[in-house]
Structures are given as C-alpha cells and as structure tokens.
Amino acid sequence: MARFHKLKVQDVYRETDECTVITFDVPDNLAQEFNFRQGQHLTLKADIKGEDTRRSYSLCSSPIDNQWQVAVKTIPGGVFSTYVRDTLKSGDTLEVMEPSGMFGVDVNPDKAKNYLFFAAGSGITPVISMIRTHLALESNATCKLFYVNRTAKSIIFKEALEQLRNQYFGRLEIYYFLTKERRDIELFNGRFDEEKMEILTKNFIDIPDTSEVFLCGPEKMVDFVSEYLIKAGLPKELVHYELFVTGLSEEDIKRAERLAKQNVEGVEVTIVDGGKEFQFTMTKDFDNILDAALAAGADLPFACKGGVCSTCKCQIIEGNVEMKINYALSDKEVGQDLVLSCQAVPTSDKVKVDFDV
C-alpha cells in the first residue's frame, strides 16, 4: 500500500529556463521503501493556496546513484510546476509517494542488448535514468537516443548527456532534432516524419539487432514512431512507451459520452486497501470509483486523475467496470483485470477492487 512520506528538499536548481530539478533527501529508514527501478516516477503532494495538489514526475536519477531526483517542466498556468519554479526552495518539505510505474525493463548484465530511445522535451527524464543504468550495469549494452527539442538552449540534461557519451564512448550515440532552429543537416531539423524515419531505419537503426525500444513524449510522436518501427519489422512486445497526452481522441470522447449515461447510482463498491475492506454505495454525484470512494471517506493513492500516471490503479476482484480512457496500462495489465480507478465506471450492481497490487 503506497503512502505519502514527508521528504526534505535537498536541492532545487534550474536545468533550463523551463525545467527545474528537485533532489530529495531520503532518510536511511525510508531507503528500502524508496528503492526504484529506472523509468519509475514519484508522486508529489503539496498544499498550494489551500488545495491538495498532486503531480507525478519521472525520476531522472539512476538507482545506482543513491539519489532521488525529478525534473519538473514549467507548464503555462500549471499550478504545481509554477509552485516548483517560483516558490519551492532547498530545505522545504514535500509529501512524496513511494516510487511506482511500469516503464522500463529489468537490468540483464549477462546479455548484450541494444537499446533505442526516442524522447521529446521533458520526455528525457525517465530515459536518462534508463541510459545511465543500462550502460553502467550491462557492460555489453549499447544505447541510441533520438531526442527532439525546440531549440538547442531548451535541451534538458544536454551537459549530462554529453558527459555520458564521453564516459561510454562508442556505446552511446545521441542525435538531436530541433524544431525551431535550423541546422546544416536537414535530417536533424523538425519532428519525426516518414522521410526521417526511412532514413533512420536505413542508416542508424538495425531493426533485427534492436533489443528494446523506449519512447517518451507527446502521444502523436509516440504513436507515429512506434507504429513505423513495428511496420518495419520490430516485434510489438519490444516497444515500451510513456505518453504526454495533449487531447482526447474521437474514440475516447465517444466512450466517455457513452459511459456518462451509465447509471451508477446504487452500485455497491468494496475497496480493498492495506488488507482492509471499505464499503460504500455510489451516488449519481460521481461516475468513477476513485472520486466516489474519496467522497465516501476512503484514503486512496492518486495523482493526475487523467488516466495517465497509473498511481490509482487497482484490480477488479468482482463485478465489471469500463474505463473511459487509458493511457497508462498495457494490454497485458488490462488482461490481468487491472484498471485505473479514476477512469473506472461500474457496469454491474456490485464491484470489488483491490488496491494492494
């Protein structure tokens, strides 16, 4: 059962004009709870102007560093990111949930693996953690990073990436793509498109020799690149991604509209959390399990409430639900009856869900 812990902010610094890096001081008595795998994230909570505000941010540090760092990109009008940029300082305290998330794969030092990474903007945060970890712990691993930014000045972790390239010379290749600045080589101007992917797969990427691919960035980019690579012959199970969702698809909108008409009033819900059961009856005020449970007095983990971070995931033990949207769970996880409680609308008279997963 994941819970928030009060952690001291050890350091705060500006990585770029739009990105702030926070380092947390994790005491020895919490070190085991805060063990993490490269690619996981932290959920942060703060009282901002009297409101309980939560956001999830990927860990950009590596597990081998014994350090807990997240990078927060400032979003125009973003409550939490603006607070981090303008108010948070070293010595402050934030409430932090134990690391979670399924992005990333286990380290395998006995096998020579070739990793591909596609990132855009702050999508580099989990990616740099993976690169650091796999290169350090897998002596025969190689990594190729294809990284899109607006300008050279906006490249997050540029210096750290160059240091890694020098440290692991010949094992790490980095290709920067800029959308708001032009350079001499046309390939590296603009976003990924058919022409660029054709060149990359002919000259830079060996599909049969690729072990795993990781993509992190806007939904449009992730969908396009992953579909291109799969059509080029890469097995689908080797493609892993994390999304920045910019808007609902037409399919999502239609599903949400249909589920909005679902009658949930009177549905009996049982929540299992921390080995204990909590029961309540849904009313017409909330259509999803998470909001209804919180209103009934349950204390459950959540962050984005947008179907993206997976902090609120649970397993269906009894009954049926349907998710309005799902940007976090894989097909395998859905097949294991896992759902995002913030998007889960009951479609049966009784539902039992387990958060101890």
C-alpha positions in Angstrom: 0.0 0.0 0.0 1.7 3.2 -1.2 1.6 6.2 1.2 3.0 9.7 1.2 6.1 10.5 3.3 7.4 13.9 4.2 10.8 14.4 2.5 13.1 17.3 2.8 14.1 19.1 -0.4 17.9 18.7 -0.6 18.4 20.9 -3.6 16.5 22.8 -6.3 18.1 24.1 -9.4 17.1 25.4 -12.9 18.3 23.0 -15.6 16.9 25.2 -18.4 14.6 28.3 -18.4 11.6 25.9 -18.3 12.8 23.0 -16.3 13.6 22.7 -12.6 15.3 19.7 -11.0 14.4 18.7 -7.4 16.7 16.5 -5.3 15.1 14.8 -2.2 16.8 13.8 1.0 15.6 10.3 1.7 16.5 9.2 5.2 18.0 5.8 5.9 14.8 4.5 7.5 12.9 5.1 4.2 15.6 3.9 1.8 14.1 0.5 1.3 10.6 1.9 0.6 12.1 4.3 -1.9 14.1 1.8 -3.9 13.2 2.2 -7.5 13.8 0.9 -11.0 14.9 3.1 -13.8 11.8 4.5 -15.6 9.6 4.8 -12.5 8.1 8.1 -11.1 7.4 9.9 -7.9 4.0 11.4 -7.0 4.4 14.7 -5.1 1.8 16.4 -3.0 1.7 20.0 -1.7 -0.8 22.3 -0.2 -0.9 25.2 -2.8 -3.2 28.1 -1.9 -5.3 25.8 0.3 -5.7 23.0 -2.2 -4.3 19.4 -2.1 -2.3 19.4 -5.4 -0.6 16.3 -6.7 1.5 15.6 -9.7 3.7 12.6 -10.9 7.2 13.2 -12.2 9.7 10.6 -13.6 12.9 10.0 -11.7 15.8 11.3 -13.8 18.4 9.9 -11.4 19.6 6.3 -11.7 19.1 3.7 -8.9 22.9 3.2 -8.8 23.3 6.9 -7.8 21.6 6.5 -4.4 19.8 9.8 -5.3 16.2 10.8 -5.9 15.8 13.5 -8.5 12.8 14.6 -10.6 12.7 17.2 -13.3 9.7 19.5 -13.5 8.9 21.3 -16.7 7.0 24.6 -16.2 3.6 24.4 -17.9 1.9 27.7 -18.6 -0.8 28.0 -16.0 0.4 24.8 -14.3 -0.3 25.1 -10.6 2.3 22.6 -9.4 5.1 23.4 -11.9 4.7 27.1 -11.2 4.9 26.5 -7.5 8.1 24.5 -8.0 9.6 27.2 -10.2 8.7 30.2 -8.2 8.3 29.1 -4.6 10.0 25.8 -3.7 13.4 26.1 -2.2 16.1 23.9 -0.6 15.1 22.9 3.0 11.4 22.9 2.2 9.3 19.7 2.7 7.1 17.9 0.2 5.0 14.9 0.6 6.2 12.2 -1.7 4.7 8.8 -2.5 7.0 5.7 -2.9 8.2 5.1 -6.4 5.8 3.5 -8.8 5.3 2.8 -12.5 6.0 0.0 -15.0 8.0 1.9 -17.6 11.4 0.3 -18.1 12.8 -3.3 -18.1 15.0 -5.2 -15.7 18.8 -5.0 -16.0 20.3 -8.1 -17.6 24.1 -8.0 -17.2 24.6 -11.4 -18.9 23.1 -10.4 -22.2 24.4 -8.0 -24.8 21.4 -5.7 -25.6 21.0 -2.8 -28.0 18.5 -0.1 -26.8 16.8 2.6 -28.8 15.3 5.7 -27.1 13.0 8.3 -28.6 12.3 11.3 -26.5 10.8 14.8 -26.8 11.4 17.7 -24.4 10.9 16.6 -20.8 10.4 13.0 -22.0 14.1 12.7 -21.5 13.6 12.4 -17.7 12.9 8.6 -17.4 15.1 8.0 -20.5 18.3 9.4 -19.0 17.7 7.3 -15.9 17.5 4.2 -18.1 20.5 5.1 -20.2 22.6 5.7 -17.1 21.5 2.4 -15.5 21.8 0.1 -18.5 25.2 1.4 -19.6 26.6 1.2 -16.1 25.3 -2.3 -15.2 25.3 -4.0 -18.6 28.9 -3.9 -19.9 27.9 -5.0 -23.4 24.9 -2.8 -23.8 24.6 0.0 -26.4 22.2 2.9 -26.5 21.0 5.2 -29.2 19.0 8.3 -28.3 16.9 10.3 -30.8 15.9 13.5 -28.9 13.6 16.2 -30.2 13.6 19.8 -28.7 12.5 23.2 -29.9 16.0 24.9 -29.6 19.5 23.9 -28.5 19.0 26.1 -25.4 15.9 24.1 -24.4 17.6 20.7 -24.4 17.2 19.3 -20.9 20.2 17.5 -19.5 22.4 18.4 -22.5 25.6 18.6 -20.4 24.8 15.3 -18.6 24.1 13.5 -21.8 27.3 14.7 -23.4 29.2 13.5 -20.3 27.6 10.1 -20.6 28.5 10.0 -24.3 32.2 10.7 -23.4 32.1 8.2 -20.5 30.7 5.4 -22.6 32.4 6.4 -25.8 31.2 4.1 -28.6 28.3 2.7 -26.6 26.1 5.7 -26.5 25.0 7.6 -29.7 22.9 10.8 -29.4 21.1 12.5 -32.2 19.4 15.9 -31.5 16.5 17.1 -33.6 15.4 20.8 -33.3 12.0 22.2 -34.4 12.5 25.9 -34.0 16.2 26.3 -35.1 17.7 25.2 -38.5 21.0 23.4 -38.9 23.0 22.4 -41.9 22.0 18.8 -41.9 18.3 18.7 -42.9 17.7 15.3 -41.2 18.0 16.9 -37.8 15.5 19.8 -38.5 11.9 19.2 -37.4 9.9 16.4 -35.9 9.9 12.7 -36.8 8.1 12.1 -40.1 8.0 9.4 -42.8 11.1 10.7 -44.6 13.2 10.9 -41.4 12.1 7.5 -40.1 13.0 6.0 -43.5 16.5 7.5 -43.3 16.9 6.5 -39.6 15.9 2.8 -40.2 18.2 2.6 -43.2 21.3 4.2 -41.8 21.1 4.5 -38.0 18.7 1.7 -36.7 19.3 -2.0 -37.2 15.8 -3.4 -36.6 16.7 -7.1 -36.3 19.5 -6.2 -33.8 17.3 -4.0 -31.6 16.6 -5.4 -28.2 14.1 -2.9 -26.7 12.7 0.5 -27.7 11.5 3.2 -25.3 9.5 6.2 -26.3 8.5 9.1 -24.1 6.8 12.3 -25.3 3.6 13.6 -26.9 1.1 11.0 -27.8 1.3 11.9 -31.5 5.0 11.3 -31.7 4.9 8.1 -29.7 2.1 6.6 -31.8 3.8 7.5 -35.1 7.3 6.3 -34.3 6.1 3.1 -32.6 3.8 2.2 -35.5 6.5 2.9 -38.0 9.0 0.7 -36.2 6.5 -2.2 -35.8 5.6 -2.0 -39.6 9.4 -2.1 -40.3 9.6 -5.4 -38.5 10.2 -4.7 -34.8 8.1 -7.1 -32.6 5.4 -5.1 -30.8 6.4 -6.6 -27.4 9.8 -4.8 -27.6 8.1 -1.4 -27.8 7.6 0.4 -24.4 6.2 4.0 -24.1 5.1 6.7 -21.7 2.8 9.4 -23.0 2.3 13.2 -22.7 -1.4 13.4 -23.5 -2.4 16.5 -25.4 -6.1 15.8 -26.0 -8.7 13.1 -26.2 -9.2 11.2 -29.4 -12.6 10.9 -31.1 -12.9 7.4 -29.8 -12.1 8.5 -26.2 -14.7 11.2 -26.5 -17.4 8.8 -27.7 -16.6 6.3 -25.0 -16.7 8.9 -22.3 -20.0 10.2 -23.6 -21.5 6.7 -23.6 -20.2 6.0 -20.1 -21.5 9.3 -18.8 -25.0 7.9 -19.4 -24.3 4.8 -17.4 -26.4 4.6 -14.2 -24.1 4.1 -11.3 -26.5 5.2 -8.5 -26.9 2.3 -6.0 -23.9 0.3 -7.1 -22.3 -1.4 -4.1 -18.5 -1.0 -4.1 -16.0 -2.7 -1.9 -12.4 -1.3 -1.7 -9.5 -3.5 -0.5 -6.6 -1.3 0.6 -3.8 -2.2 3.0 -5.6 -5.6 3.6 -8.7 -3.8 4.9 -12.1 -3.5 3.3 -14.0 -0.3 2.9 -17.6 -0.4 1.6 -19.9 2.3 0.2 -22.8 2.8 -2.2 -22.3 5.0 -5.2 -24.5 8.0 -5.9 -25.1 10.0 -9.1 -22.6 12.6 -7.9 -19.6 10.7 -9.2 -19.3 8.2 -12.1 -15.9 6.7 -11.4 -14.7 4.6 -8.5 -11.9 6.8 -7.3 -13.9 10.0 -6.9 -16.8 8.2 -5.3 -14.5 6.4 -2.9 -12.7 9.6 -1.9 -16.1 11.4 -1.3 -17.2 8.4 0.9 -14.1 8.9 3.1 -11.6 6.4 1.6 -7.9 7.3 1.6 -6.6 6.1 -1.7 -3.5 6.9 -3.9 -4.0 9.1 -6.9 -2.2 11.9 -8.8 -3.2 13.1 -12.2 -6.9 11.8 -12.4 -6.4 11.8 -16.1 -5.7 8.2 -16.9 -2.0 8.8 -17.5 0.1 8.2 -14.4 -1.3 4.8 -13.1 -1.0 5.9 -9.5 -4.6 4.9 -8.8 -4.5 1.5 -10.5 -6.4 -1.4 -8.8 -7.5 -4.9 -9.7 -11.1 -5.9 -10.3 -11.9 -8.8 -8.0 -15.7 -8.9 -8.5 -18.1 -7.3 -10.9 -17.5 -5.3 -14.1 -16.2 -1.8 -14.9 -15.2 0.0 -18.1 -12.5 2.7 -18.4 -13.3 6.0 -20.1 -9.7 6.4 -21.2 -6.5 4.5 -20.5 -3.0 5.9 -21.3 -1.1 4.1 -18.6 -1.9 0.4 -18.5 -0.6 -2.1 -21.1 -2.7 -4.7 -22.8 -1.1 -7.3 -20.5 -2.1 -5.4 -17.4 -5.7 -4.9 -18.7 -5.8 -8.6 -19.3 -5.0 -9.1 -15.7 -8.1 -7.1 -14.7 -6.1 -4.1 -13.7 -7.9 -0.7 -14.2 -7.4 2.9 -13.5 -9.8 3.7 -10.7 -10.1 7.4 -11.8 -11.5 6.2 -15.1 -13.3 3.1 -14.0 -17.1 3.3 -14.3 -19.1 0.4 -12.8 -21.3 -1.6 -15.2 -22.6 -4.1 -12.7 -24.6 -3.8 -9.5 -21.7 -4.9 -7.3 -17.9 -4.2 -7.7 -15.0 -5.2 -5.6 -11.5 -3.7 -6.3 -8.1 -4.4 -4.7 -5.6 -1.5 -4.5 -2.9 -3.8 -3.0 -1.4 -4.6 -6.4 
